[in-house]
Amino acid sequence: MFRNQYDTDVTTWSPAGRLFQVEYAMEAVKQGSAAIGLRSKTHVVLACVNKASSELSSHQKKIFKVDDHIGVAIAGLTADGRVLSRYMRNECINYSYTYESQLPVGRLVVQLADKAQVCTQRSWKRPYGVGLLVGGLDESGAHLYYNCPSGNYFEYQAFAIGSRSQAAKTYLERKFESFMESSRDNLIKDALFALRETIQGEKMTNSICTIAVMGVGEAFHILDQETVQSLINEFELVGEDNPTDEAAAPDQAGDADTGAATPADQGAAPMDI
């Protein structure tokens, strides 16, 4: 994909004031399999779609534990996400060793954004081709941040990134006002509903999705497959009688038609696993 002479170097501005290499890195995030995050006052839930490059291979891990109070879900180039999660883990260990307390989530997110920004300002580096949903819990409550390859970061009540994430965002936008008062189980259920929107045409099973949760008095952990499957079974029974799903059916069909023609769904690259 070659546009013009302004996209050969990350430090070269186009006359329109754009950095094309950074935009290409953001496009890599859109082509990755979907990741979703939600938070309430006391809990944070991260969910992702597991996508294998072939039927003979296993899927790549897309949710990482950083510390007992922080976890990340990624979309885009998995190798970059693994490196950045290791950097975050080291920062948490160093802070805990120095100050004997847990690293505040917002401070870690700023450090991560600064690390990503440096790669947009050095000609011998490339931007990280991964988006990270950082969920965490500290003294100020539950937090959910999105870190962009451009070095920007945003705090959200709920957010979705990756392939076909727009359908999940539509669901989250309809429901987000109730998330702050949601219980742990309801938050997980909403995460599964949103995740289902991104895998249109596929049967939802515990083999194609991963759910992680943390909260007050509950350290970050990834739910085992049996628990996820039992939640999915309950979720599908609810889905049959859910009037909001019926109302959203035309929109979902439109998204499916659009998704079938997007480059993100054609020729899954290694970053898509």
HELIX and SHEET records of a PDB file:
HELIX    1   1 PHE A   20  GLN A   31  1                                  12    
HELIX    2   2 THR A   78  TYR A   99  1                                  22    
HELIX    3   3 VAL A  105  VAL A  118  1                                  14    
HELIX    4   4 SER A  165  LYS A  175  1                                  11    
HELIX    5   5 PHE A  176  GLU A  181  5                                   6    
HELIX    6   6 ARG A  184  THR A  198  1                                  15    
HELIX    7   7 GLN A  225  GLU A  240  1                                  16    
HELIX    8   8 PRO A  243  ALA A  261  1                                  19    
HELIX    9   9 PRO A  263  ASP A  265  5                                   3    
HELIX   10  10 PRO A  270  ASP A  272  5                                   3    
SHEET    1   A 5 ALA A 158  ILE A 161  0                                        
SHEET    2   A 5 ALA A  35  ARG A  39 -1                                        
SHEET    3   A 5 HIS A  43  VAL A  49 -1                                        
SHEET    4   A 5 CYS A 209  GLY A 215 -1                                        
SHEET    5   A 5 GLU A 218  ILE A 222 -1                                        
SHEET    1   B 5 ILE A  63  ASP A  67  0                                        
SHEET    2   B 5 ILE A  70  GLY A  76 -1                                        
SHEET    3   B 5 VAL A 130  ASP A 138 -1                                        
SHEET    4   B 5 GLY A 141  ASN A 147 -1                                        
SHEET    5   B 5 TYR A 153  GLU A 155 -1                                        
END                                                                             
